Amino acid sequence: MASEPRTYGAPFACAPGMRIEAHERLAALQFAQINTQLGKIEAMMERLEKRLWLTVYGVVAIILAQAVQSILNVAP
């Protein structure tokens, strides 16, 4: 009969190993939270950029309207 390696069921859970697993889970949760926060920040930046461009286009439109109005006032 060939000797087979014994299996004892579940591996032994030691305190340092459990601590490492807890740190890994905590790090994964922290990275997930950071990714969520970065997604929110990126969305806010996109909205801010749209508002900025809208403001720039509004100022340019006002300047052009004033220029056209002054040209129309000079020409009879």
N, CA, C, O and CB atoms as a CASP TS submission, in Angstrom:
PFRMAT TS
TARGET T0000
AUTHOR 0000-0000-0000
METHOD Language model
MODEL 1
PARENT N/A
ATOM      1  N   MET     1       0.823  -1.176   0.000  1.00  0.00           N
ATOM      2  CA  MET     1       0.000   0.000   0.000  1.00  0.00           C
ATOM      3  C   MET     1       0.874   1.249   0.000  1.00  0.00           C
ATOM      4  O   MET     1       1.808   1.371   0.793  1.00  0.00           O
ATOM      5  CB  MET     1      -0.940  -0.008   1.198  1.00  0.00           C
ATOM      6  N   ALA     2       0.561   2.156  -0.886  1.00  0.00           N
ATOM      7  CA  ALA     2       1.313   3.407  -0.957  1.00  0.00           C
ATOM      8  C   ALA     2       0.778   4.374   0.088  1.00  0.00           C
ATOM      9  O   ALA     2      -0.426   4.468   0.329  1.00  0.00           O
ATOM     10  CB  ALA     2       1.229   4.031  -2.378  1.00  0.00           C
ATOM     11  N   SER     3       1.685   5.065   0.679  1.00  0.00           N
ATOM     12  CA  SER     3       1.231   6.012   1.703  1.00  0.00           C
ATOM     13  C   SER     3       0.735   7.291   1.024  1.00  0.00           C
ATOM     14  O   SER     3       1.410   7.863   0.168  1.00  0.00           O
ATOM     15  CB  SER     3       2.379   6.333   2.716  1.00  0.00           C
ATOM     16  N   GLU     4      -0.439   7.715   1.424  1.00  0.00           N
ATOM     17  CA  GLU     4      -1.048   8.917   0.867  1.00  0.00           C
ATOM     18  C   GLU     4      -0.887  10.045   1.872  1.00  0.00           C
ATOM     19  O   GLU     4      -0.917   9.812   3.081  1.00  0.00           O
ATOM     20  CB  GLU     4      -2.551   8.685   0.520  1.00  0.00           C
ATOM     21  N   PRO     5      -0.716  11.266   1.378  1.00  0.00           N
ATOM     22  CA  PRO     5      -0.598  12.381   2.324  1.00  0.00           C
ATOM     23  C   PRO     5      -1.912  12.577   3.067  1.00  0.00           C
ATOM     24  O   PRO     5      -2.999  12.490   2.496  1.00  0.00           O
ATOM     25  CB  PRO     5      -0.194  13.683   1.591  1.00  0.00           C
ATOM     26  N   ARG     6      -1.774  12.841   4.338  1.00  0.00           N
ATOM     27  CA  ARG     6      -2.966  13.045   5.159  1.00  0.00           C
ATOM     28  C   ARG     6      -3.515  14.450   4.940  1.00  0.00           C
ATOM     29  O   ARG     6      -2.766  15.418   4.811  1.00  0.00           O
ATOM     30  CB  ARG     6      -2.649  12.816   6.653  1.00  0.00           C
ATOM     31  N   THR     7      -4.815  14.532   4.903  1.00  0.00           N
ATOM     32  CA  THR     7      -5.467  15.835   4.840  1.00  0.00           C
ATOM     33  C   THR     7      -6.223  16.008   6.136  1.00  0.00           C
ATOM     34  O   THR     7      -6.921  15.099   6.586  1.00  0.00           O
ATOM     35  CB  THR     7      -6.419  15.961   3.596  1.00  0.00           C
ATOM     36  N   TYR     8      -6.087  17.156   6.725  1.00  0.00           N
ATOM     37  CA  TYR     8      -6.685  17.393   8.032  1.00  0.00           C
ATOM     38  C   TYR     8      -7.912  18.296   7.966  1.00  0.00           C
ATOM     39  O   TYR     8      -8.378  18.778   8.998  1.00  0.00           O
ATOM     40  CB  TYR     8      -5.666  17.996   8.956  1.00  0.00           C
ATOM     41  N   GLY     9      -8.429  18.525   6.788  1.00  0.00           N
ATOM     42  CA  GLY     9      -9.598  19.381   6.691  1.00  0.00           C
ATOM     43  C   GLY     9      -9.183  20.820   6.420  1.00  0.00           C
ATOM     44  O   GLY     9      -8.343  21.077   5.557  1.00  0.00           O
ATOM     45  N   ALA    10      -9.759  21.732   7.138  1.00  0.00           N
ATOM     46  CA  ALA    10      -9.493  23.154   6.934  1.00  0.00           C
ATOM     47  C   ALA    10      -8.079  23.495   7.406  1.00  0.00           C
ATOM     48  O   ALA    10      -7.610  22.955   8.408  1.00  0.00           O
ATOM     49  CB  ALA    10     -10.539  24.019   7.681  1.00  0.00           C
ATOM     50  N   PRO    11      -7.403  24.391   6.683  1.00  0.00           N
ATOM     51  CA  PRO    11      -6.069  24.788   7.128  1.00  0.00           C
ATOM     52  C   PRO    11      -6.161  25.570   8.435  1.00  0.00           C
ATOM     53  O   PRO    11      -7.179  26.188   8.745  1.00  0.00           O
ATOM     54  CB  PRO    11      -5.362  25.631   6.044  1.00  0.00           C
ATOM     55  N   PHE    12      -5.092  25.524   9.171  1.00  0.00           N
ATOM     56  CA  PHE    12      -5.033  26.182  10.463  1.00  0.00           C
ATOM     57  C   PHE    12      -4.996  27.690  10.265  1.00  0.00           C
ATOM     58  O   PHE    12      -4.169  28.195   9.506  1.00  0.00           O
ATOM     59  CB  PHE    12      -3.808  25.707  11.266  1.00  0.00           C
ATOM     60  N   ALA    13      -5.874  28.404  10.930  1.00  0.00           N
ATOM     61  CA  ALA    13      -5.920  29.863  10.835  1.00  0.00           C
ATOM     62  C   ALA    13      -5.146  30.452  12.008  1.00  0.00           C
ATOM     63  O   ALA    13      -5.562  30.347  13.161  1.00  0.00           O
ATOM     64  CB  ALA    13      -7.394  30.384  10.821  1.00  0.00           C
ATOM     65  N   CYS    14      -4.021  31.069  11.695  1.00  0.00           N
ATOM     66  CA  CYS    14      -3.206  31.666  12.750  1.00  0.00           C
ATOM     67  C   CYS    14      -3.450  33.174  12.783  1.00  0.00           C
ATOM     68  O   CYS    14      -3.952  33.749  11.816  1.00  0.00           O
ATOM     69  CB  CYS    14      -1.696  31.356  12.531  1.00  0.00           C
ATOM     70  N   ALA    15      -3.104  33.790  13.866  1.00  0.00           N
ATOM     71  CA  ALA    15      -3.366  35.219  14.053  1.00  0.00           C
ATOM     72  C   ALA    15      -2.654  36.089  13.024  1.00  0.00           C
ATOM     73  O   ALA    15      -3.294  36.988  12.478  1.00  0.00           O
ATOM     74  CB  ALA    15      -2.949  35.640  15.442  1.00  0.00           C
ATOM     75  N   PRO    16      -1.370  35.884  12.723  1.00  0.00           N
ATOM     76  CA  PRO    16      -0.729  36.739  11.713  1.00  0.00           C
ATOM     77  C   PRO    16      -1.377  36.607  10.328  1.00  0.00           C
ATOM     78  O   PRO    16      -1.530  37.594   9.608  1.00  0.00           O
ATOM     79  CB  PRO    16       0.754  36.397  11.615  1.00  0.00           C
ATOM     80  N   GLY    17      -1.752  35.386   9.970  1.00  0.00           N
ATOM     81  CA  GLY    17      -2.423  35.175   8.687  1.00  0.00           C
ATOM     82  C   GLY    17      -3.774  35.859   8.648  1.00  0.00           C
ATOM     83  O   GLY    17      -4.149  36.437   7.628  1.00  0.00           O
ATOM     84  N   MET    18      -4.504  35.800   9.737  1.00  0.00           N
ATOM     85  CA  MET    18      -5.814  36.456   9.795  1.00  0.00           C
ATOM     86  C   MET    18      -5.643  37.970   9.751  1.00  0.00           C
ATOM     87  O   MET    18      -6.460  38.671   9.154  1.00  0.00           O
ATOM     88  CB  MET    18      -6.583  36.038  11.074  1.00  0.00           C
ATOM     89  N   ARG    19      -4.586  38.475  10.382  1.00  0.00           N
ATOM     90  CA  ARG    19      -4.325  39.916  10.369  1.00  0.00           C
ATOM     91  C   ARG    19      -4.018  40.387   8.949  1.00  0.00           C
ATOM     92  O   ARG    19      -4.493  41.440   8.524  1.00  0.00           O
ATOM     93  CB  ARG    19      -3.153  40.267  11.316  1.00  0.00           C
ATOM     94  N   ILE    20      -3.229  39.608   8.222  1.00  0.00           N
ATOM     95  CA  ILE    20      -2.904  39.964   6.842  1.00  0.00           C
ATOM     96  C   ILE    20      -4.163  39.968   5.989  1.00  0.00           C
ATOM     97  O   ILE    20      -4.364  40.879   5.186  1.00  0.00           O
ATOM     98  CB  ILE    20      -1.865  38.990   6.257  1.00  0.00           C
ATOM     99  N   GLU    21      -5.009  38.965   6.154  1.00  0.00           N
ATOM    100  CA  GLU    21      -6.263  38.916   5.399  1.00  0.00           C
ATOM    101  C   GLU    21      -7.151  40.105   5.732  1.00  0.00           C
ATOM    102  O   GLU    21      -7.790  40.668   4.844  1.00  0.00           O
ATOM    103  CB  GLU    21      -7.009  37.611   5.684  1.00  0.00           C
ATOM    104  N   ALA    22      -7.199  40.489   6.993  1.00  0.00           N
ATOM    105  CA  ALA    22      -8.006  41.644   7.394  1.00  0.00           C
ATOM    106  C   ALA    22      -7.462  42.921   6.764  1.00  0.00           C
ATOM    107  O   ALA    22      -8.237  43.768   6.318  1.00  0.00           O
ATOM    108  CB  ALA    22      -8.036  41.780   8.931  1.00  0.00           C
ATOM    109  N   HIS    23      -6.136  43.071   6.722  1.00  0.00           N
ATOM    110  CA  HIS    23      -5.535  44.246   6.092  1.00  0.00           C
ATOM    111  C   HIS    23      -5.816  44.264   4.588  1.00  0.00           C
ATOM    112  O   HIS    23      -6.050  45.326   4.011  1.00  0.00           O
ATOM    113  CB  HIS    23      -4.020  44.275   6.348  1.00  0.00           C
ATOM    114  N   GLU    24      -5.791  43.100   3.961  1.00  0.00           N
ATOM    115  CA  GLU    24      -6.082  43.035   2.527  1.00  0.00           C
ATOM    116  C   GLU    24      -7.525  43.432   2.249  1.00  0.00           C
ATOM    117  O   GLU    24      -7.799  44.168   1.301  1.00  0.00           O
ATOM    118  CB  GLU    24      -5.808  41.625   1.984  1.00  0.00           C
ATOM    119  N   ARG    25      -8.444  42.947   3.071  1.00  0.00           N
ATOM    120  CA  ARG    25      -9.850  43.324   2.889  1.00  0.00           C
ATOM    121  C   ARG    25     -10.043  44.816   3.123  1.00  0.00           C
ATOM    122  O   ARG    25     -10.775  45.471   2.380  1.00  0.00           O
ATOM    123  CB  ARG    25     -10.755  42.520   3.840  1.00  0.00           C
ATOM    124  N   LEU    26      -9.394  45.357   4.144  1.00  0.00           N
ATOM    125  CA  LEU    26      -9.494  46.784   4.445  1.00  0.00           C
ATOM    126  C   LEU    26      -8.919  47.614   3.304  1.00  0.00           C
ATOM    127  O   LEU    26      -9.504  48.626   2.919  1.00  0.00           O
ATOM    128  CB  LEU    26      -8.768  47.112   5.760  1.00  0.00           C
ATOM    129  N   ALA    27      -7.787  47.200   2.764  1.00  0.00           N
ATOM    130  CA  ALA    27      -7.178  47.920   1.644  1.00  0.00           C
ATOM    131  C   ALA    27      -8.092  47.876   0.422  1.00  0.00           C
ATOM    132  O   ALA    27      -8.228  48.876  -0.282  1.00  0.00           O
ATOM    133  CB  ALA    27      -5.795  47.322   1.300  1.00  0.00           C
ATOM    134  N   ALA    28      -8.715  46.738   0.165  1.00  0.00           N
ATOM    135  CA  ALA    28      -9.636  46.628  -0.969  1.00  0.00           C
ATOM    136  C   ALA    28     -10.829  47.558  -0.788  1.00  0.00           C
ATOM    137  O   ALA    28     -11.261  48.205  -1.742  1.00  0.00           O
ATOM    138  CB  ALA    28     -10.117  45.178  -1.135  1.00  0.00           C
ATOM    139  N   LEU    29     -11.360  47.629   0.418  1.00  0.00           N
ATOM    140  CA  LEU    29     -12.476  48.542   0.688  1.00  0.00           C
ATOM    141  C   LEU    29     -12.057  49.995   0.528  1.00  0.00           C
ATOM    142  O   LEU    29     -12.812  50.806  -0.009  1.00  0.00           O
ATOM    143  CB  LEU    29     -13.024  48.313   2.096  1.00  0.00           C
ATOM    144  N   GLN    30     -10.860  50.328   0.990  1.00  0.00           N
ATOM    145  CA  GLN    30     -10.381  51.696   0.863  1.00  0.00           C
ATOM    146  C   GLN    30     -10.176  52.081  -0.596  1.00  0.00           C
ATOM    147  O   GLN    30     -10.521  53.192  -1.000  1.00  0.00           O
ATOM    148  CB  GLN    30      -9.084  51.873   1.635  1.00  0.00           C
ATOM    149  N   PHE    31      -9.613  51.167  -1.391  1.00  0.00           N
ATOM    150  CA  PHE    31      -9.435  51.460  -2.812  1.00  0.00           C
ATOM    151  C   PHE    31     -10.781  51.603  -3.517  1.00  0.00           C
ATOM    152  O   PHE    31     -10.926  52.454  -4.395  1.00  0.00           O
ATOM    153  CB  PHE    31      -8.603  50.363  -3.484  1.00  0.00           C
ATOM    154  N   ALA    32     -11.755  50.795  -3.154  1.00  0.00           N
ATOM    155  CA  ALA    32     -13.086  50.924  -3.749  1.00  0.00           C
ATOM    156  C   ALA    32     -13.696  52.274  -3.400  1.00  0.00           C
ATOM    157  O   ALA    32     -14.305  52.918  -4.253  1.00  0.00           O
ATOM    158  CB  ALA    32     -14.007  49.785  -3.277  1.00  0.00           C
ATOM    159  N   GLN    33     -13.539  52.705  -2.155  1.00  0.00           N
ATOM    160  CA  GLN    33     -14.065  54.008  -1.740  1.00  0.00           C
ATOM    161  C   GLN    33     -13.348  55.142  -2.471  1.00  0.00           C
ATOM    162  O   GLN    33     -13.983  56.109  -2.890  1.00  0.00           O
ATOM    163  CB  GLN    33     -13.923  54.187  -0.218  1.00  0.00           C
ATOM    164  N   ILE    34     -12.037  55.027  -2.625  1.00  0.00           N
ATOM    165  CA  ILE    34     -11.277  56.051  -3.344  1.00  0.00           C
ATOM    166  C   ILE    34     -11.737  56.126  -4.795  1.00  0.00           C
ATOM    167  O   ILE    34     -11.903  57.220  -5.334  1.00  0.00           O
ATOM    168  CB  ILE    34      -9.761  55.756  -3.277  1.00  0.00           C
ATOM    169  N   ASN    35     -11.945  54.977  -5.430  1.00  0.00           N
ATOM    170  CA  ASN    35     -12.418  54.971  -6.815  1.00  0.00           C
ATOM    171  C   ASN    35     -13.790  55.615  -6.929  1.00  0.00           C
ATOM    172  O   ASN    35     -14.054  56.337  -7.891  1.00  0.00           O
ATOM    173  CB  ASN    35     -12.465  53.545  -7.358  1.00  0.00           C
ATOM    174  N   THR    36     -14.664  55.366  -5.967  1.00  0.00           N
ATOM    175  CA  THR    36     -15.989  55.983  -5.969  1.00  0.00           C
ATOM    176  C   THR    36     -15.872  57.495  -5.834  1.00  0.00           C
ATOM    177  O   THR    36     -16.527  58.239  -6.563  1.00  0.00           O
ATOM    178  CB  THR    36     -16.856  55.412  -4.834  1.00  0.00           C
ATOM    179  N   GLN    37     -15.042  57.945  -4.908  1.00  0.00           N
ATOM    180  CA  GLN    37     -14.858  59.377  -4.708  1.00  0.00           C
ATOM    181  C   GLN    37     -14.238  60.031  -5.943  1.00  0.00           C
ATOM    182  O   GLN    37     -14.638  61.133  -6.317  1.00  0.00           O
ATOM    183  CB  GLN    37     -13.983  59.633  -3.479  1.00  0.00           C
ATOM    184  N   LEU    38     -13.275  59.378  -6.576  1.00  0.00           N
ATOM    185  CA  LEU    38     -12.669  59.928  -7.783  1.00  0.00           C
ATOM    186  C   LEU    38     -13.688  60.034  -8.911  1.00  0.00           C
ATOM    187  O   LEU    38     -13.667  60.993  -9.682  1.00  0.00           O
ATOM    188  CB  LEU    38     -11.487  59.070  -8.224  1.00  0.00           C
ATOM    189  N   GLY    39     -14.571  59.058  -9.006  1.00  0.00           N
ATOM    190  CA  GLY    39     -15.630  59.121 -10.010  1.00  0.00           C
ATOM    191  C   GLY    39     -16.539  60.318  -9.781  1.00  0.00           C
ATOM    192  O   GLY    39     -16.924  61.000 -10.731  1.00  0.00           O
ATOM    193  N   LYS    40     -16.880  60.575  -8.527  1.00  0.00           N
ATOM    194  CA  LYS    40     -17.723  61.730  -8.206  1.00  0.00           C
ATOM    195  C   LYS    40     -17.001  63.033  -8.522  1.00  0.00           C
ATOM    196  O   LYS    40     -17.602  63.967  -9.051  1.00  0.00           O
ATOM    197  CB  LYS    40     -18.136  61.700  -6.726  1.00  0.00           C
ATOM    198  N   ILE    41     -15.706  63.097  -8.196  1.00  0.00           N
ATOM    199  CA  ILE    41     -14.924  64.309  -8.466  1.00  0.00           C
ATOM    200  C   ILE    41     -14.832  64.554  -9.965  1.00  0.00           C
ATOM    201  O   ILE    41     -14.962  65.693 -10.416  1.00  0.00           O
ATOM    202  CB  ILE    41     -13.510  64.196  -7.856  1.00  0.00           C
ATOM    203  N   GLU    42     -14.610  63.495 -10.744  1.00  0.00           N
ATOM    204  CA  GLU    42     -14.535  63.647 -12.197  1.00  0.00           C
ATOM    205  C   GLU    42     -15.857  64.144 -12.765  1.00  0.00           C
ATOM    206  O   GLU    42     -15.861  64.987 -13.662  1.00  0.00           O
ATOM    207  CB  GLU    42     -14.148  62.320 -12.854  1.00  0.00           C
ATOM    208  N   ALA    43     -16.976  63.640 -12.262  1.00  0.00           N
ATOM    209  CA  ALA    43     -18.286  64.102 -12.735  1.00  0.00           C
ATOM    210  C   ALA    43     -18.495  65.576 -12.396  1.00  0.00           C
ATOM    211  O   ALA    43     -19.010  66.335 -13.217  1.00  0.00           O
ATOM    212  CB  ALA    43     -19.414  63.251 -12.117  1.00  0.00           C
ATOM    213  N   MET    44     -18.097  65.983 -11.190  1.00  0.00           N
ATOM    214  CA  MET    44     -18.223  67.397 -10.818  1.00  0.00           C
ATOM    215  C   MET    44     -17.337  68.282 -11.696  1.00  0.00           C
ATOM    216  O   MET    44     -17.741  69.381 -12.075  1.00  0.00           O
ATOM    217  CB  MET    44     -17.859  67.594  -9.336  1.00  0.00           C
ATOM    218  N   MET    45     -16.141  67.811 -12.019  1.00  0.00           N
ATOM    219  CA  MET    45     -15.246  68.591 -12.865  1.00  0.00           C
ATOM    220  C   MET    45     -15.817  68.740 -14.274  1.00  0.00           C
ATOM    221  O   MET    45     -15.680  69.800 -14.886  1.00  0.00           O
ATOM    222  CB  MET    45     -13.862  67.937 -12.921  1.00  0.00           C
ATOM    223  N   GLU    46     -16.453  67.696 -14.794  1.00  0.00           N
ATOM    224  CA  GLU    46     -17.069  67.786 -16.113  1.00  0.00           C
ATOM    225  C   GLU    46     -18.194  68.807 -16.112  1.00  0.00           C
ATOM    226  O   GLU    46     -18.315  69.598 -17.048  1.00  0.00           O
ATOM    227  CB  GLU    46     -17.595  66.420 -16.556  1.00  0.00           C
ATOM    228  N   ARG    47     -19.030  68.797 -15.057  1.00  0.00           N
ATOM    229  CA  ARG    47     -20.107  69.789 -14.969  1.00  0.00           C
ATOM    230  C   ARG    47     -19.538  71.196 -14.864  1.00  0.00           C
ATOM    231  O   ARG    47     -20.058  72.124 -15.484  1.00  0.00           O
ATOM    232  CB  ARG    47     -21.014  69.496 -13.763  1.00  0.00           C
ATOM    233  N   LEU    48     -18.485  71.359 -14.095  1.00  0.00           N
ATOM    234  CA  LEU    48     -17.854  72.671 -13.945  1.00  0.00           C
ATOM    235  C   LEU    48     -17.272  73.147 -15.273  1.00  0.00           C
ATOM    236  O   LEU    48     -17.378  74.324 -15.617  1.00  0.00           O
ATOM    237  CB  LEU    48     -16.753  72.620 -12.873  1.00  0.00           C
ATOM    238  N   GLU    49     -16.664  72.236 -16.012  1.00  0.00           N
ATOM    239  CA  GLU    49     -16.103  72.588 -17.306  1.00  0.00           C
ATOM    240  C   GLU    49     -17.198  73.035 -18.272  1.00  0.00           C
ATOM    241  O   GLU    49     -17.017  73.998 -19.017  1.00  0.00           O
ATOM    242  CB  GLU    49     -15.331  71.405 -17.890  1.00  0.00           C
ATOM    243  N   LYS    50     -18.328  72.339 -18.259  1.00  0.00           N
ATOM    244  CA  LYS    50     -19.449  72.743 -19.115  1.00  0.00           C
ATOM    245  C   LYS    50     -19.943  74.129 -18.745  1.00  0.00           C
ATOM    246  O   LYS    50     -20.236  74.934 -19.630  1.00  0.00           O
ATOM    247  CB  LYS    50     -20.597  71.735 -19.012  1.00  0.00           C
ATOM    248  N   ARG    51     -20.041  74.424 -17.458  1.00  0.00           N
ATOM    249  CA  ARG    51     -20.467  75.747 -17.011  1.00  0.00           C
ATOM    250  C   ARG    51     -19.461  76.814 -17.435  1.00  0.00           C
ATOM    251  O   ARG    51     -19.845  77.909 -17.846  1.00  0.00           O
ATOM    252  CB  ARG    51     -20.648  75.764 -15.487  1.00  0.00           C
ATOM    253  N   LEU    52     -18.186  76.492 -17.335  1.00  0.00           N
ATOM    254  CA  LEU    52     -17.150  77.442 -17.719  1.00  0.00           C
ATOM    255  C   LEU    52     -17.246  77.773 -19.202  1.00  0.00           C
ATOM    256  O   LEU    52     -17.193  78.942 -19.585  1.00  0.00           O
ATOM    257  CB  LEU    52     -15.762  76.886 -17.389  1.00  0.00           C
ATOM    258  N   TRP    53     -17.387  76.746 -20.040  1.00  0.00           N
ATOM    259  CA  TRP    53     -17.501  76.997 -21.477  1.00  0.00           C
ATOM    260  C   TRP    53     -18.782  77.761 -21.801  1.00  0.00           C
ATOM    261  O   TRP    53     -18.780  78.614 -22.689  1.00  0.00           O
ATOM    262  CB  TRP    53     -17.465  75.674 -22.255  1.00  0.00           C
ATOM    263  N   LEU    54     -19.853  77.477 -21.109  1.00  0.00           N
ATOM    264  CA  LEU    54     -21.086  78.227 -21.317  1.00  0.00           C
ATOM    265  C   LEU    54     -20.884  79.697 -20.978  1.00  0.00           C
ATOM    266  O   LEU    54     -21.381  80.570 -21.690  1.00  0.00           O
ATOM    267  CB  LEU    54     -22.222  77.640 -20.474  1.00  0.00           C
ATOM    268  N   THR    55     -20.164  79.979 -19.905  1.00  0.00           N
ATOM    269  CA  THR    55     -19.860  81.357 -19.528  1.00  0.00           C
ATOM    270  C   THR    55     -18.989  82.029 -20.579  1.00  0.00           C
ATOM    271  O   THR    55     -19.245  83.175 -20.949  1.00  0.00           O
ATOM    272  CB  THR    55     -19.167  81.398 -18.167  1.00  0.00           C
ATOM    273  N   VAL    56     -17.971  81.341 -21.062  1.00  0.00           N
ATOM    274  CA  VAL    56     -17.086  81.902 -22.089  1.00  0.00           C
ATOM    275  C   VAL    56     -17.879  82.221 -23.348  1.00  0.00           C
ATOM    276  O   VAL    56     -17.738  83.303 -23.918  1.00  0.00           O
ATOM    277  CB  VAL    56     -15.933  80.923 -22.416  1.00  0.00           C
ATOM    278  N   TYR    57     -18.717  81.276 -23.785  1.00  0.00           N
ATOM    279  CA  TYR    57     -19.526  81.525 -24.982  1.00  0.00           C
ATOM    280  C   TYR    57     -20.502  82.671 -24.758  1.00  0.00           C
ATOM    281  O   TYR    57     -20.755  83.442 -25.683  1.00  0.00           O
ATOM    282  CB  TYR    57     -20.289  80.260 -25.385  1.00  0.00           C
ATOM    283  N   GLY    58     -21.052  82.806 -23.572  1.00  0.00           N
ATOM    284  CA  GLY    58     -21.958  83.907 -23.266  1.00  0.00           C
ATOM    285  C   GLY    58     -21.253  85.244 -23.342  1.00  0.00           C
ATOM    286  O   GLY    58     -21.796  86.195 -23.904  1.00  0.00           O
ATOM    287  N   VAL    59     -20.053  85.338 -22.788  1.00  0.00           N
ATOM    288  CA  VAL    59     -19.288  86.588 -22.840  1.00  0.00           C
ATOM    289  C   VAL    59     -18.944  86.937 -24.281  1.00  0.00           C
ATOM    290  O   VAL    59     -19.070  88.093 -24.686  1.00  0.00           O
ATOM    291  CB  VAL    59     -18.001  86.478 -21.996  1.00  0.00           C
ATOM    292  N   VAL    60     -18.515  85.961 -25.048  1.00  0.00           N
ATOM    293  CA  VAL    60     -18.187  86.203 -26.460  1.00  0.00           C
ATOM    294  C   VAL    60     -19.430  86.651 -27.217  1.00  0.00           C
ATOM    295  O   VAL    60     -19.349  87.552 -28.051  1.00  0.00           O
ATOM    296  CB  VAL    60     -17.592  84.931 -27.113  1.00  0.00           C
ATOM    297  N   ALA    61     -20.564  86.045 -26.944  1.00  0.00           N
ATOM    298  CA  ALA    61     -21.806  86.436 -27.614  1.00  0.00           C
ATOM    299  C   ALA    61     -22.185  87.874 -27.266  1.00  0.00           C
ATOM    300  O   ALA    61     -22.630  88.618 -28.140  1.00  0.00           O
ATOM    301  CB  ALA    61     -22.947  85.480 -27.228  1.00  0.00           C
ATOM    302  N   ILE    62     -22.018  88.272 -26.023  1.00  0.00           N
ATOM    303  CA  ILE    62     -22.333  89.655 -25.623  1.00  0.00           C
ATOM    304  C   ILE    62     -21.404  90.642 -26.327  1.00  0.00           C
ATOM    305  O   ILE    62     -21.854  91.680 -26.812  1.00  0.00           O
ATOM    306  CB  ILE    62     -22.216  89.819 -24.085  1.00  0.00           C
ATOM    307  N   ILE    63     -20.125  90.325 -26.384  1.00  0.00           N
ATOM    308  CA  ILE    63     -19.159  91.206 -27.060  1.00  0.00           C
ATOM    309  C   ILE    63     -19.497  91.328 -28.543  1.00  0.00           C
ATOM    310  O   ILE    63     -19.462  92.426 -29.099  1.00  0.00           O
ATOM    311  CB  ILE    63     -17.713  90.673 -26.884  1.00  0.00           C
ATOM    312  N   LEU    64     -19.825  90.203 -29.188  1.00  0.00           N
ATOM    313  CA  LEU    64     -20.182  90.248 -30.603  1.00  0.00           C
ATOM    314  C   LEU    64     -21.478  91.011 -30.820  1.00  0.00           C
ATOM    315  O   LEU    64     -21.601  91.753 -31.794  1.00  0.00           O
ATOM    316  CB  LEU    64     -20.307  88.836 -31.164  1.00  0.00           C
ATOM    317  N   ALA    65     -22.446  90.841 -29.929  1.00  0.00           N
ATOM    318  CA  ALA    65     -23.708  91.579 -30.055  1.00  0.00           C
ATOM    319  C   ALA    65     -23.473  93.072 -29.921  1.00  0.00           C
ATOM    320  O   ALA    65     -24.074  93.855 -30.656  1.00  0.00           O
ATOM    321  CB  ALA    65     -24.719  91.110 -29.000  1.00  0.00           C
ATOM    322  N   GLN    66     -22.615  93.481 -29.001  1.00  0.00           N
ATOM    323  CA  GLN    66     -22.303  94.901 -28.860  1.00  0.00           C
ATOM    324  C   GLN    66     -21.565  95.432 -30.089  1.00  0.00           C
ATOM    325  O   GLN    66     -21.807  96.563 -30.511  1.00  0.00           O
ATOM    326  CB  GLN    66     -21.465  95.136 -27.602  1.00  0.00           C
ATOM    327  N   ALA    67     -20.685  94.645 -30.657  1.00  0.00           N
ATOM    328  CA  ALA    67     -19.969  95.056 -31.866  1.00  0.00           C
ATOM    329  C   ALA    67     -20.928  95.221 -33.027  1.00  0.00           C
ATOM    330  O   ALA    67     -20.851  96.205 -33.761  1.00  0.00           O
ATOM    331  CB  ALA    67     -18.881  94.040 -32.224  1.00  0.00           C
ATOM    332  N   VAL    68     -21.831  94.270 -33.201  1.00  0.00           N
ATOM    333  CA  VAL    68     -22.818  94.358 -34.280  1.00  0.00           C
ATOM    334  C   VAL    68     -23.728  95.560 -34.044  1.00  0.00           C
ATOM    335  O   VAL    68     -24.064  96.268 -34.994  1.00  0.00           O
ATOM    336  CB  VAL    68     -23.653  93.051 -34.377  1.00  0.00           C
ATOM    337  N   GLN    69     -24.125  95.797 -32.829  1.00  0.00           N
ATOM    338  CA  GLN    69     -24.989  96.937 -32.523  1.00  0.00           C
ATOM    339  C   GLN    69     -24.276  98.259 -32.810  1.00  0.00           C
ATOM    340  O   GLN    69     -24.887  99.185 -33.342  1.00  0.00           O
ATOM    341  CB  GLN    69     -25.439  96.887 -31.056  1.00  0.00           C
ATOM    342  N   SER    70     -23.017  98.353 -32.469  1.00  0.00           N
ATOM    343  CA  SER    70     -22.285  99.598 -32.748  1.00  0.00           C
ATOM    344  C   SER    70     -22.108  99.793 -34.257  1.00  0.00           C
ATOM    345  O   SER    70     -22.154 100.925 -34.739  1.00  0.00           O
ATOM    346  CB  SER    70     -20.903  99.584 -32.046  1.00  0.00           C
ATOM    347  N   ILE    71     -21.908  98.707 -35.003  1.00  0.00           N
ATOM    348  CA  ILE    71     -21.804  98.821 -36.470  1.00  0.00           C
ATOM    349  C   ILE    71     -23.126  99.262 -37.055  1.00  0.00           C
ATOM    350  O   ILE    71     -23.148 100.090 -37.966  1.00  0.00           O
ATOM    351  CB  ILE    71     -21.368  97.481 -37.101  1.00  0.00           C
ATOM    352  N   LEU    72     -24.237  98.727 -36.553  1.00  0.00           N
ATOM    353  CA  LEU    72     -25.551  99.114 -37.064  1.00  0.00           C
ATOM    354  C   LEU    72     -25.888 100.555 -36.706  1.00  0.00           C
ATOM    355  O   LEU    72     -26.596 101.216 -37.466  1.00  0.00           O
ATOM    356  CB  LEU    72     -26.624  98.180 -36.521  1.00  0.00           C
ATOM    357  N   ASN    73     -25.413 101.059 -35.587  1.00  0.00           N
ATOM    358  CA  ASN    73     -25.659 102.446 -35.206  1.00  0.00           C
ATOM    359  C   ASN    73     -24.878 103.419 -36.068  1.00  0.00           C
ATOM    360  O   ASN    73     -25.356 104.524 -36.325  1.00  0.00           O
ATOM    361  CB  ASN    73     -25.308 102.657 -33.752  1.00  0.00           C
ATOM    362  N   VAL    74     -23.684 103.041 -36.525  1.00  0.00           N
ATOM    363  CA  VAL    74     -22.849 103.907 -37.371  1.00  0.00           C
ATOM    364  C   VAL    74     -23.403 103.946 -38.790  1.00  0.00           C
ATOM    365  O   VAL    74     -23.484 105.015 -39.395  1.00  0.00           O
ATOM    366  CB  VAL    74     -21.379 103.414 -37.383  1.00  0.00           C
ATOM    367  N   ALA    75     -23.776 102.816 -39.311  1.00  0.00           N
ATOM    368  CA  ALA    75     -24.291 102.750 -40.684  1.00  0.00           C
ATOM    369  C   ALA    75     -25.753 103.189 -40.690  1.00  0.00           C
ATOM    370  O   ALA    75     -26.536 102.781 -39.832  1.00  0.00           O
ATOM    371  CB  ALA    75     -24.144 101.307 -41.272  1.00  0.00           C
ATOM    372  N   PRO    76     -26.119 104.040 -41.684  1.00  0.00           N
ATOM    373  CA  PRO    76     -27.521 104.517 -41.731  1.00  0.00           C
ATOM    374  C   PRO    76     -28.495 103.492 -42.214  1.00  0.00           C
ATOM    375  O   PRO    76     -29.691 103.768 -42.298  1.00  0.00           O
ATOM    376  CB  PRO    76     -27.628 105.710 -42.605  1.00  0.00           C
TER
END
